[in-house]
Amino acid sequence: MVIVGKRSDWLPMKRIKSRRRVAEHGEVFMPPRLVEAMLDLVKPETERIDSRFLEPACGSGNFLVRILQRKFAAVELKFGKSDFERRHYALLALMCTYGIELLADNIAECRANMLEVLADHLKIDASDDLYRAASCVLSQNLVHGDALTMRTTDDQPITFAEWGYLGRGKFQRRDFRFDTLTGMSKHSEQVSLFAKHEIFTPIKTHPPMTVNELAALG
């Protein structure tokens, strides 16, 4: 997994919501040109559909939106001729983006922005099961919590879902605790967030699900 956009790297912009929020939370936003420059440092990963990105202070999603748009371009190149595969791999691209955000209005805006990007790309709306499935995924992948304490705002351990596409319209989900996953560097040289190691046993493995089944969970 690639971790992007640490808050200490952000630069001030006019999009500061209040001086008090800046003082209390360090909430400032990176200009688009710098977002692009940083993503270009890991360009091959941003263009791989199933590469996983985590933004530990995601704000309203300035990094995650651009990552998703780059992944969608890869989906079009590989699967643009098949509407079935195009839709399912676009959902997989969304499934491979993660964020944590402390402020409630920011995480709500981030989820809405990500969902809008998907809807615009696939030309779908809330009447489509894939739209509702994506909303369900975003509720899991974009967490209202604190990346430093690794806990949600209601003081539960942050967990992330590892999503995989099994083909033929089926997705697999396994849940992992974030605090356990971040201990990988002490035990392994592997770079994948969900590395194969006995200490990284999922806390729950879900049965394969279709888009319709995911939509019903939303």
PANUKOL-802057 format. One record per residue: residue in three letters; x, y, z of N, C-alpha, C in turn; residue number from 1. Coordinates in nm, 3 decimals. Atoms other than C-alpha are relative to their C-alpha. Layout:
> res; n_px; n_py; n_pz; ca_px; ca_py; ca_pz; c_px; c_py; c_pz; n
> ALA; X; Y; Z; X; Y; Z; X; Y; Z; NUM
...
***
This chain:
> res; n_px; n_py; n_pz; ca_px; ca_py; ca_pz; c_px; c_py; c_pz; n
> MET; 0.083; -0.119; 0.000; 0.000; 0.000; 0.000; 0.087; 0.125; 0.000; 1
> VAL; -0.068; -0.129; 0.003; 0.112; 0.353; -0.080; -0.074; 0.095; 0.092; 2
> ILE; 0.060; -0.099; -0.090; 0.052; 0.616; 0.190; 0.036; 0.138; -0.053; 3
> VAL; -0.022; -0.129; 0.063; 0.010; 0.967; 0.053; -0.055; 0.113; 0.086; 4
> GLY; 0.063; -0.121; -0.049; -0.055; 1.325; 0.162; 0.002; 0.021; 0.148; 5
> LYS; -0.005; -0.029; -0.142; 0.066; 1.354; 0.518; -0.031; 0.146; 0.025; 6
> ARG; 0.047; -0.137; -0.025; -0.085; 1.664; 0.675; 0.115; 0.098; 0.016; 7
> SER; -0.114; -0.090; -0.015; 0.259; 1.806; 0.754; 0.053; 0.048; -0.134; 8
> ASP; -0.046; -0.039; 0.132; 0.321; 1.825; 0.377; -0.092; 0.101; -0.067; 9
> TRP; 0.097; -0.084; 0.066; 0.013; 2.033; 0.301; 0.041; 0.147; 0.007; 10
> LEU; -0.030; -0.142; 0.006; 0.044; 2.398; 0.200; -0.127; 0.081; 0.013; 11
> PRO; 0.120; -0.081; -0.017; -0.194; 2.681; 0.288; -0.064; 0.039; -0.134; 12
> MET; 0.076; -0.048; 0.115; -0.465; 2.771; 0.036; -0.117; 0.082; 0.050; 13
> LYS; 0.119; -0.076; -0.037; -0.774; 2.987; 0.030; -0.109; -0.090; 0.055; 14
> ARG; 0.106; 0.092; -0.040; -0.976; 2.674; 0.102; 0.013; -0.039; 0.147; 15
> ILE; -0.004; 0.022; -0.144; -0.908; 2.700; 0.476; -0.137; 0.036; 0.057; 16
> LYS; 0.138; -0.021; -0.043; -1.242; 2.665; 0.652; -0.009; 0.098; 0.117; 17
> SER; -0.005; -0.100; -0.105; -1.146; 2.867; 0.960; 0.138; -0.001; 0.064; 18
> ARG; -0.130; -0.008; -0.066; -0.838; 2.987; 1.144; 0.005; -0.092; 0.122; 19
> ARG; 0.003; 0.086; -0.119; -0.950; 2.796; 1.451; 0.027; -0.146; -0.039; 20
> ARG; -0.022; 0.138; 0.045; -0.961; 2.469; 1.256; 0.146; -0.022; -0.037; 21
> VAL; -0.142; 0.012; 0.033; -0.612; 2.534; 1.124; 0.082; -0.013; 0.127; 22
> ALA; -0.075; 0.004; -0.125; -0.486; 2.599; 1.475; -0.019; -0.131; 0.074; 23
> GLU; 0.029; 0.120; -0.078; -0.657; 2.295; 1.625; 0.036; -0.129; -0.073; 24
> HIS; -0.016; 0.125; 0.074; -0.619; 2.042; 1.345; 0.105; 0.005; -0.111; 25
> GLY; -0.095; -0.011; 0.110; -0.357; 2.175; 1.102; -0.066; -0.019; -0.135; 26
> GLU; 0.078; 0.027; 0.120; -0.625; 2.173; 0.833; 0.027; 0.103; -0.109; 27
> VAL; -0.025; -0.078; 0.120; -0.486; 2.317; 0.513; 0.002; -0.096; -0.118; 28
> PHE; 0.020; 0.085; 0.117; -0.508; 2.189; 0.155; 0.110; 0.021; -0.103; 29
> MET; -0.107; -0.003; 0.097; -0.246; 2.105; -0.107; -0.052; 0.039; -0.138; 30
> PRO; 0.041; -0.040; 0.134; -0.268; 2.275; -0.448; 0.001; -0.119; -0.096; 31
> PRO; 0.008; 0.113; 0.095; -0.366; 2.043; -0.738; 0.132; -0.033; -0.068; 32
> ARG; -0.125; 0.028; 0.071; -0.030; 2.084; -0.912; 0.096; -0.080; 0.088; 33
> LEU; -0.087; 0.076; -0.089; 0.149; 1.952; -0.604; -0.054; -0.141; 0.024; 34
> VAL; 0.059; 0.133; -0.007; -0.096; 1.665; -0.572; 0.048; -0.083; -0.119; 35
> GLU; -0.043; 0.072; 0.120; -0.013; 1.569; -0.931; 0.148; -0.034; 0.007; 36
> ALA; -0.145; 0.024; -0.007; 0.362; 1.605; -0.870; 0.032; -0.113; 0.096; 37
> MET; -0.025; 0.107; -0.097; 0.350; 1.381; -0.564; -0.046; -0.134; -0.054; 38
> LEU; 0.049; 0.126; 0.055; 0.140; 1.118; -0.739; 0.088; -0.049; -0.115; 39
> ASP; -0.090; 0.040; 0.107; 0.379; 1.122; -1.033; 0.124; -0.072; 0.053; 40
> LEU; -0.113; 0.071; -0.060; 0.649; 0.999; -0.793; -0.028; -0.150; 0.010; 41
> VAL; 0.039; 0.142; -0.004; 0.455; 0.671; -0.774; -0.095; -0.029; -0.117; 42
> LYS; 0.090; 0.004; 0.116; 0.300; 0.695; -1.121; -0.044; -0.142; -0.038; 43
> PRO; 0.046; 0.135; 0.038; 0.300; 0.319; -1.204; -0.105; -0.055; 0.095; 44
> GLU; 0.099; 0.049; -0.096; 0.107; 0.246; -0.884; -0.134; 0.070; -0.018; 45
> THR; 0.126; -0.072; 0.019; -0.151; 0.516; -0.953; -0.074; -0.049; -0.124; 46
> GLU; 0.062; 0.049; 0.123; -0.217; 0.349; -1.289; -0.025; -0.150; 0.005; 47
> ARG; 0.030; 0.142; -0.018; -0.254; -0.004; -1.150; -0.133; -0.010; 0.074; 48
> ILE; 0.136; -0.001; -0.051; -0.619; -0.081; -1.083; -0.009; -0.051; 0.144; 49
> ASP; 0.012; 0.062; -0.132; -0.564; -0.299; -0.775; 0.107; 0.042; 0.099; 50
> SER; -0.095; -0.052; -0.100; -0.285; -0.100; -0.608; -0.078; 0.073; 0.109; 51
> ARG; 0.073; -0.056; -0.114; -0.390; 0.017; -0.262; 0.068; 0.127; 0.050; 52
> PHE; -0.047; -0.128; -0.050; -0.355; 0.375; -0.141; -0.074; 0.035; 0.129; 53
> LEU; 0.058; -0.049; -0.125; -0.413; 0.509; 0.210; 0.039; 0.144; 0.020; 54
> GLU; -0.024; -0.140; -0.038; -0.447; 0.880; 0.292; -0.037; 0.012; 0.147; 55
> PRO; 0.030; 0.002; -0.144; -0.415; 0.902; 0.674; -0.063; 0.127; 0.054; 56
> ALA; 0.071; -0.123; -0.036; -0.552; 1.258; 0.684; -0.064; 0.051; -0.127; 57
> CYS; 0.046; -0.013; 0.139; -0.769; 1.254; 0.375; -0.079; 0.126; -0.028; 58
> GLY; 0.077; -0.121; 0.025; -0.967; 1.575; 0.425; -0.121; -0.030; -0.087; 59
> SER; 0.113; 0.020; 0.089; -1.221; 1.605; 0.146; 0.037; -0.084; -0.121; 60
> GLY; -0.036; 0.098; 0.102; -1.025; 1.369; -0.079; 0.080; 0.051; -0.117; 61
> ASN; -0.072; -0.054; 0.115; -0.794; 1.582; -0.293; 0.099; -0.100; -0.060; 62
> PHE; -0.088; 0.105; 0.050; -0.542; 1.297; -0.321; -0.081; -0.117; -0.054; 63
> LEU; 0.071; 0.122; 0.035; -0.789; 1.010; -0.332; -0.082; 0.015; -0.128; 64
> VAL; 0.076; -0.024; 0.123; -1.004; 1.166; -0.606; 0.091; -0.012; -0.122; 65
> ARG; -0.091; 0.007; 0.116; -0.703; 1.207; -0.837; 0.053; -0.140; -0.020; 66
> ILE; -0.042; 0.140; 0.013; -0.583; 0.855; -0.761; -0.109; -0.081; -0.069; 67
> LEU; 0.111; 0.074; 0.058; -0.927; 0.722; -0.847; -0.015; 0.033; -0.149; 68
> GLN; 0.011; -0.038; 0.141; -0.938; 0.918; -1.172; 0.109; -0.064; -0.084; 69
> ARG; -0.108; 0.067; 0.073; -0.600; 0.777; -1.274; -0.029; -0.149; -0.017; 70
> LYS; 0.035; 0.141; 0.009; -0.717; 0.426; -1.196; -0.111; -0.023; -0.102; 71
> PHE; 0.107; 0.014; 0.098; -1.031; 0.479; -1.402; 0.054; 0.007; -0.143; 72
> ALA; -0.062; -0.004; 0.133; -0.814; 0.571; -1.699; 0.059; -0.135; -0.036; 73
> ALA; -0.054; 0.135; 0.023; -0.642; 0.234; -1.659; -0.112; -0.100; -0.027; 74
> VAL; 0.114; 0.088; 0.024; -0.980; 0.061; -1.640; -0.049; 0.014; -0.144; 75
> GLU; 0.047; -0.023; 0.136; -1.084; 0.221; -1.969; 0.093; -0.063; -0.103; 76
> LEU; -0.097; 0.058; 0.093; -0.763; 0.109; -2.142; -0.013; -0.152; -0.006; 77
> LYS; -0.001; 0.147; -0.006; -0.799; -0.252; -2.028; -0.136; -0.062; -0.022; 78
> PHE; 0.131; 0.064; 0.000; -1.173; -0.310; -2.005; -0.109; 0.087; -0.063; 79
> GLY; 0.098; -0.094; 0.053; -1.341; -0.026; -2.192; -0.098; -0.060; -0.100; 80
> LYS; 0.087; 0.060; 0.100; -1.489; -0.260; -2.453; -0.106; -0.092; 0.059; 81
> SER; 0.099; 0.087; -0.066; -1.683; -0.468; -2.199; -0.065; 0.078; 0.113; 82
> ASP; 0.067; -0.078; -0.104; -1.943; -0.282; -1.996; -0.002; -0.074; 0.133; 83
> PHE; 0.001; 0.079; -0.124; -1.963; -0.567; -1.742; 0.133; 0.011; 0.072; 84
> GLU; -0.132; -0.006; -0.063; -1.587; -0.575; -1.678; 0.036; 0.144; 0.038; 85
> ARG; -0.028; -0.141; -0.028; -1.560; -0.196; -1.695; -0.062; 0.042; 0.131; 86
> ARG; 0.070; -0.037; -0.123; -1.817; -0.153; -1.419; 0.063; -0.068; 0.123; 87
> HIS; -0.052; 0.073; -0.115; -1.672; -0.422; -1.194; 0.143; 0.041; 0.035; 88
> TYR; -0.137; -0.043; -0.029; -1.311; -0.311; -1.231; 0.004; 0.146; 0.047; 89
> ALA; 0.009; -0.136; -0.055; -1.412; 0.051; -1.171; -0.033; -0.007; 0.150; 90
> LEU; 0.031; 0.018; -0.142; -1.565; -0.065; -0.843; 0.122; -0.051; 0.076; 91
> LEU; -0.123; 0.049; -0.064; -1.244; -0.257; -0.764; 0.098; 0.115; 0.023; 92
> ALA; -0.089; -0.116; -0.016; -1.043; 0.063; -0.823; -0.041; 0.082; 0.122; 93
> LEU; 0.051; -0.072; -0.117; -1.265; 0.238; -0.568; 0.031; -0.077; 0.128; 94
> MET; -0.023; 0.084; -0.117; -1.227; -0.055; -0.329; 0.145; 0.005; 0.050; 95
> CYS; -0.142; -0.001; -0.034; -0.849; -0.010; -0.331; 0.049; 0.137; 0.046; 96
> THR; -0.037; -0.132; -0.054; -0.855; 0.350; -0.201; -0.055; 0.011; 0.142; 97
> TYR; 0.034; -0.005; -0.142; -0.860; 0.416; 0.174; 0.035; 0.138; 0.057; 98
> GLY; -0.030; -0.127; -0.064; -0.870; 0.721; 0.397; -0.045; -0.001; 0.145; 99
> ILE; 0.037; -0.024; -0.138; -0.886; 0.829; 0.759; -0.009; 0.151; 0.017; 100
> GLU; 0.017; -0.145; -0.019; -1.013; 1.172; 0.864; -0.067; 0.025; 0.135; 101
> LEU; 0.047; -0.030; -0.134; -1.074; 1.325; 1.206; -0.128; 0.082; 0.001; 102
> LEU; 0.112; -0.094; -0.001; -1.331; 1.590; 1.110; -0.120; -0.056; -0.076; 103
> ALA; 0.119; 0.066; 0.053; -1.687; 1.473; 1.045; -0.044; 0.057; -0.134; 104
> ASP; 0.045; -0.057; 0.127; -1.772; 1.720; 0.768; 0.095; -0.035; -0.113; 105
> ASN; -0.096; 0.037; 0.103; -1.452; 1.638; 0.582; -0.020; -0.143; -0.049; 106
> ILE; 0.014; 0.139; 0.043; -1.506; 1.262; 0.582; -0.129; -0.019; -0.080; 107
> ALA; 0.125; 0.006; 0.076; -1.865; 1.309; 0.464; 0.021; 0.057; -0.140; 108
> GLU; -0.026; -0.061; 0.130; -1.745; 1.537; 0.184; 0.089; -0.090; -0.084; 109
> CYS; -0.089; 0.090; 0.073; -1.469; 1.292; 0.089; -0.080; -0.116; -0.060; 110
> ARG; 0.082; 0.109; 0.051; -1.717; 1.006; 0.057; -0.088; 0.047; -0.116; 111
> ALA; 0.085; -0.053; 0.105; -1.949; 1.223; -0.150; 0.080; 0.029; -0.127; 112
> ASN; -0.084; -0.032; 0.116; -1.666; 1.339; -0.377; 0.043; -0.126; -0.074; 113
> MET; -0.042; 0.126; 0.062; -1.542; 0.985; -0.439; -0.116; -0.066; -0.074; 114
> LEU; 0.117; 0.060; 0.062; -1.893; 0.861; -0.511; -0.040; 0.076; -0.127; 115
> GLU; 0.033; -0.082; 0.117; -1.953; 1.150; -0.751; 0.093; -0.030; -0.116; 116
> VAL; -0.097; 0.032; 0.106; -1.634; 1.069; -0.944; -0.036; -0.132; -0.067; 117
> LEU; 0.042; 0.129; 0.055; -1.747; 0.708; -0.986; -0.127; 0.015; -0.083; 118
> ALA; 0.127; -0.017; 0.069; -2.099; 0.810; -1.084; 0.018; 0.073; -0.134; 119
> ASP; -0.025; -0.075; 0.124; -1.973; 1.060; -1.341; 0.071; -0.088; -0.102; 120
> HIS; -0.077; 0.083; 0.092; -1.731; 0.810; -1.489; -0.087; -0.108; -0.065; 121
> LEU; 0.082; 0.109; 0.052; -1.985; 0.530; -1.526; -0.138; 0.046; -0.047; 122
> LYS; 0.129; -0.056; 0.038; -2.283; 0.760; -1.592; -0.115; -0.076; 0.069; 123
> ILE; 0.102; 0.068; -0.079; -2.488; 0.609; -1.310; -0.051; 0.095; 0.108; 124
> ASP; 0.055; -0.078; -0.111; -2.703; 0.743; -1.027; -0.044; -0.094; 0.111; 125
> ALA; 0.036; 0.078; -0.119; -2.852; 0.626; -0.698; -0.098; -0.114; -0.030; 126
> SER; 0.089; 0.109; 0.036; -3.098; 0.400; -0.882; 0.076; -0.125; -0.043; 127
> ASP; -0.083; 0.111; 0.047; -2.808; 0.178; -0.992; 0.059; -0.075; 0.119; 128
> ASP; -0.056; 0.080; -0.109; -2.700; -0.110; -0.766; 0.148; 0.026; 0.020; 129
> LEU; -0.143; -0.023; -0.015; -2.336; -0.035; -0.840; 0.027; 0.130; 0.077; 130
> TYR; -0.011; -0.125; -0.075; -2.381; 0.320; -0.708; -0.016; -0.027; 0.150; 131
> ARG; 0.024; 0.030; -0.141; -2.523; 0.184; -0.382; 0.108; -0.092; 0.057; 132
> ALA; -0.110; 0.084; -0.044; -2.253; -0.083; -0.364; 0.124; 0.085; 0.028; 133
> ALA; -0.114; -0.090; -0.020; -1.989; 0.189; -0.401; -0.016; 0.081; 0.129; 134
> SER; 0.026; -0.073; -0.123; -2.153; 0.388; -0.121; 0.029; -0.087; 0.122; 135
> CYS; -0.029; 0.094; -0.109; -2.131; 0.080; 0.102; 0.150; -0.016; 0.018; 136
> VAL; -0.146; 0.014; -0.006; -1.762; 0.036; 0.016; 0.063; 0.123; 0.064; 137
> LEU; -0.058; -0.124; -0.053; -1.684; 0.400; 0.091; -0.026; 0.016; 0.149; 138
> SER; 0.029; -0.007; -0.144; -1.852; 0.373; 0.431; 0.098; -0.084; 0.080; 139
> GLN; -0.099; 0.085; -0.066; -1.596; 0.103; 0.513; 0.143; 0.053; -0.021; 140
> ASN; -0.137; -0.037; 0.035; -1.287; 0.239; 0.336; 0.041; 0.138; 0.047; 141
> LEU; -0.029; -0.136; -0.045; -1.313; 0.604; 0.442; -0.049; 0.014; 0.143; 142
> VAL; 0.029; 0.017; -0.142; -1.297; 0.603; 0.819; 0.002; 0.134; 0.072; 143
> HIS; 0.003; -0.117; -0.087; -1.401; 0.878; 1.060; 0.076; -0.036; 0.127; 144
> GLY; -0.082; 0.037; -0.113; -1.117; 0.849; 1.309; 0.132; 0.073; 0.001; 145
> ASP; -0.130; -0.064; -0.021; -0.764; 0.938; 1.413; 0.109; -0.099; -0.041; 146
> ALA; -0.105; 0.089; 0.048; -0.473; 0.786; 1.222; 0.113; -0.016; 0.101; 147
> LEU; -0.107; 0.008; -0.099; -0.238; 0.859; 1.513; -0.033; -0.101; 0.110; 148
> THR; 0.041; 0.096; -0.104; -0.434; 0.665; 1.774; -0.049; -0.131; -0.060; 149
> MET; 0.052; 0.117; 0.072; -0.563; 0.418; 1.510; -0.135; -0.045; 0.055; 150
> ARG; 0.133; 0.030; -0.053; -0.911; 0.442; 1.660; -0.102; 0.091; -0.065; 151
> THR; 0.109; -0.080; 0.055; -1.245; 0.565; 1.532; -0.041; 0.106; 0.100; 152
> THR; 0.044; -0.106; -0.089; -1.418; 0.867; 1.678; -0.087; -0.052; 0.114; 153
> ASP; 0.071; 0.060; -0.113; -1.630; 0.633; 1.892; 0.090; -0.101; 0.075; 154
> ASP; -0.103; 0.071; -0.078; -1.305; 0.480; 2.029; 0.002; -0.150; -0.026; 155
> GLN; -0.017; 0.138; 0.041; -1.311; 0.153; 1.839; 0.127; -0.013; -0.086; 156
> PRO; -0.118; 0.017; 0.087; -1.001; 0.008; 1.667; -0.040; 0.018; -0.146; 157
> ILE; 0.026; -0.015; 0.143; -0.987; 0.116; 1.303; 0.024; -0.133; -0.070; 158
> THR; -0.017; 0.119; 0.083; -1.041; -0.177; 1.069; -0.019; 0.038; -0.146; 159
> PHE; 0.012; -0.021; 0.144; -0.999; -0.187; 0.695; -0.038; -0.131; -0.068; 160
> ALA; 0.039; 0.116; 0.080; -1.151; -0.421; 0.440; 0.098; -0.016; -0.116; 161
> GLU; -0.076; 0.036; 0.120; -0.922; -0.591; 0.190; -0.099; -0.059; -0.099; 162
> TRP; 0.095; 0.044; 0.103; -1.135; -0.624; -0.122; 0.077; -0.064; -0.115; 163
> GLY; -0.058; 0.061; 0.118; -1.052; -0.855; -0.408; -0.109; -0.038; -0.098; 164
> TYR; 0.096; 0.039; 0.102; -1.226; -0.924; -0.736; 0.030; -0.142; -0.044; 165
> LEU; -0.017; 0.141; 0.031; -1.275; -1.296; -0.794; -0.037; -0.031; -0.145; 166
> GLY; 0.048; 0.022; 0.136; -1.415; -1.250; -1.145; -0.146; -0.040; 0.000; 167
> ARG; 0.141; 0.037; 0.019; -1.763; -1.316; -1.282; -0.093; 0.072; 0.098; 168
> GLY; 0.088; -0.083; -0.082; -1.909; -1.038; -1.070; 0.006; -0.026; 0.148; 169
> LYS; -0.009; 0.033; -0.142; -1.794; -1.169; -0.730; 0.120; 0.070; 0.064; 170
> PHE; -0.104; -0.066; -0.077; -1.595; -0.975; -0.471; 0.020; -0.070; 0.134; 171
> GLN; -0.034; 0.059; -0.130; -1.417; -1.106; -0.161; 0.044; 0.110; 0.095; 172
> ARG; -0.038; -0.098; -0.101; -1.381; -0.907; 0.158; 0.058; -0.069; 0.123; 173
> ARG; -0.059; 0.045; -0.126; -1.148; -0.971; 0.453; 0.032; 0.125; 0.082; 174
> ASP; -0.020; -0.115; -0.087; -1.126; -0.733; 0.751; 0.125; -0.016; 0.084; 175
> PHE; -0.124; -0.002; -0.077; -0.800; -0.639; 0.923; 0.002; 0.122; 0.092; 176
> ARG; -0.020; -0.115; -0.088; -0.720; -0.418; 1.221; 0.119; 0.081; -0.048; 177
> PHE; -0.104; -0.091; 0.049; -0.516; -0.114; 1.119; 0.124; -0.005; 0.089; 178
> ASP; -0.116; 0.000; -0.089; -0.294; -0.125; 1.429; 0.085; -0.126; -0.018; 179
> THR; -0.074; 0.122; 0.027; -0.198; -0.484; 1.348; 0.076; 0.010; -0.132; 180
> LEU; -0.063; -0.013; 0.131; -0.125; -0.408; 0.984; 0.122; 0.091; 0.004; 181
> THR; -0.112; -0.094; -0.004; 0.103; -0.117; 1.070; 0.120; -0.058; 0.073; 182
> GLY; -0.113; 0.066; -0.063; 0.318; -0.352; 1.275; 0.082; -0.083; -0.096; 183
> MET; -0.069; 0.082; 0.098; 0.429; -0.523; 0.954; 0.148; 0.033; -0.012; 184
> SER; -0.139; -0.041; 0.022; 0.750; -0.320; 0.928; 0.094; -0.062; 0.102; 185
> LYS; -0.083; 0.061; -0.103; 0.875; -0.483; 1.247; 0.025; -0.148; -0.027; 186
> HIS; -0.004; 0.145; 0.018; 0.824; -0.833; 1.109; 0.030; -0.043; -0.143; 187
> SER; -0.011; 0.043; 0.139; 0.852; -0.828; 0.731; 0.056; 0.109; -0.087; 188
> GLU; -0.052; -0.095; 0.098; 1.030; -0.663; 0.441; -0.097; 0.020; -0.115; 189
> GLN; 0.096; -0.011; 0.109; 0.725; -0.704; 0.219; -0.066; 0.137; 0.003; 190
> VAL; 0.056; -0.134; 0.010; 0.560; -0.384; 0.093; -0.152; 0.001; -0.011; 191
> SER; 0.146; 0.002; 0.011; 0.201; -0.498; 0.044; -0.063; 0.015; 0.136; 192
> LEU; 0.066; -0.021; -0.129; -0.031; -0.378; 0.319; -0.054; -0.130; 0.057; 193
> PHE; 0.059; 0.124; -0.046; -0.204; -0.715; 0.335; 0.095; -0.116; -0.031; 194
> ALA; -0.104; 0.099; 0.029; 0.116; -0.922; 0.329; -0.036; -0.136; 0.060; 195
> LYS; 0.023; 0.135; -0.047; 0.115; -1.298; 0.378; 0.090; -0.027; 0.121; 196
> HIS; -0.076; 0.024; -0.122; 0.226; -1.348; 0.739; -0.098; -0.044; 0.106; 197
> GLU; 0.095; 0.058; -0.095; 0.077; -1.542; 1.026; -0.059; 0.102; 0.097; 198
> ILE; 0.055; -0.097; -0.095; 0.035; -1.232; 1.244; -0.108; 0.087; -0.064; 199
> PHE; 0.099; -0.081; 0.069; -0.184; -1.071; 0.979; -0.120; -0.085; -0.040; 200
> THR; 0.120; 0.080; 0.021; -0.480; -1.300; 1.015; -0.122; 0.092; 0.002; 201
> PRO; 0.118; -0.089; 0.000; -0.807; -1.128; 0.918; -0.087; -0.027; 0.122; 202
> ILE; 0.091; 0.018; -0.113; -1.046; -1.065; 1.203; -0.134; -0.055; -0.047; 203
> LYS; 0.122; 0.057; 0.056; -1.328; -1.162; 0.968; 0.017; -0.019; -0.150; 204
> THR; 0.004; 0.026; 0.144; -1.360; -1.318; 0.624; -0.145; -0.015; -0.042; 205
> HIS; 0.139; 0.000; 0.044; -1.686; -1.253; 0.443; -0.017; -0.094; -0.120; 206
> PRO; 0.024; 0.081; 0.120; -1.845; -1.482; 0.184; 0.005; 0.089; -0.124; 207
> PRO; 0.000; -0.080; 0.123; -1.808; -1.368; -0.179; -0.134; 0.069; -0.020; 208
> MET; 0.119; -0.082; 0.017; -2.055; -1.094; -0.269; -0.007; 0.057; -0.139; 209
> THR; 0.023; -0.069; 0.128; -2.204; -0.956; -0.588; -0.027; 0.147; 0.026; 210
> VAL; 0.034; -0.142; -0.011; -2.270; -0.592; -0.659; -0.138; 0.016; 0.063; 211
> ASN; 0.136; -0.009; -0.056; -2.638; -0.649; -0.579; 0.000; -0.025; 0.151; 212
> GLU; -0.008; 0.033; -0.143; -2.551; -0.804; -0.243; 0.067; 0.112; 0.077; 213
> LEU; -0.064; -0.115; -0.064; -2.316; -0.516; -0.160; -0.096; 0.117; 0.010; 214
> ALA; 0.096; -0.111; 0.002; -2.584; -0.266; -0.258; -0.103; -0.017; 0.110; 215
> ALA; 0.102; 0.026; -0.103; -2.828; -0.432; -0.018; 0.051; 0.030; 0.139; 216
> LEU; -0.058; -0.028; -0.132; -2.587; -0.369; 0.271; 0.004; 0.150; 0.029; 217
> GLY; -0.012; -0.144; -0.014; -2.582; 0.007; 0.211; -0.118; 0.064; 0.070; 218
***
